[in-house]
């Protein structure tokens, strides 16, 4: 119990000593101290010099700052991903246009080669002839 009182007395004595020291300070010095603290650099100057990194505000909000930095990194990554997708879409459209042009060309060539008069010319050597009578349709009742 006496130890507790002694340790409590130490804190009380320290507080009293601190108050006495504060009372001994002349008023001019306290005004000068307030003037120097009022002349702190602007926020922009603190950011450019890096002084804001040592402030308690920065350390208290460090988790939030990392979270915002992570969001910014995700935003940049999303931009690169969208650019890559856009490039892939342009490339795929170009390939599709080429394939479509080839299809139209081959279809036109096929229609040209399978015209009736060309088929008749090709089949003359085989002995097949073009029919002159129209085809007859046979219908059954079911």
C-alpha positions, 0 to 999 in steps of 0.5 A: 500500500505504501508502495502504491502511495509512493508511486502515486506521489511520484506522478503528483510530484512530476506534475507539480514540477511541470506546472512550476516550470510552466509558471517560470516561463516569461510571457514573451517566450510563449508568444514567440512559440505560438508565432513559430507554430503559426508559421508552419509550412503550407499543405502543398509544401508539406506534401512536396517535402514529405513532412506529412508522412511523419505526422500522427494523422498519417499513421492513424489513417495508414490502413485507409491510405493503403486501401485507397492506393489499392483501389488506384492500382485496381483502376489502372489495372482495369484500364490496361485490361479494357485496352487489351480487350479493345485491341482483341475486339478490333483484331477479331473484327478484322479477322471476321471481315477477312473471312467474310470477304473470302466467303463471298468470293468463294460463293461467287466462284461456286455459283459461276462454276455451277451455272447450267451452261458450264455444267453442260460443257463439262459433261459433254465428254462423259456422254451425259446430256441435258434433259429436254423434258421437265421433271415429273413430280410423283405424289403419293397419298398417305 
